[in-house]
Amino acid sequence: MQFEPHVDHRHVDLSSATGPAFFRMADVIRITALSRATLYRRIAGGKFPPPVHLGGRACGWPRGALQQWIDDPEGYSHVSRTG
């Protein structure tokens, strides 16, 4: 499954797309049109959803978390659940 980069992220709707429940790095880069470095900077700053450990060395982003960011990329804020 391939996604093209979008300048206006609000027009992407992952909920209607058939595909994986988790997206890997290459897919996230294509969907968001952000670089790997920018993704990790935004994750560190709480402005992009963090990946989920899938087992072994695999990580991915849940469809719902990406959709939340796509719906409001400038207003997105991830609140850490560590206490």
HUWO-V631140 format. One record per run of one state. SS is the DSSP state (hx for helix, st for strand, lp for the rest). FROM is the first residue (numbers start at 1). LEN is the number of residues. Records with the same first field share a line. If there is no record, write none. Layout:
BEGIN
SS = FROM-LEN  FROM-LEN
END
This chain:
BEGIN
lp = 1-8  12-10  24-1  33-3  45-7  56-2  72-12
hx = 9-3  25-8  36-9  63-9
st = 22-2  52-4  58-5
END
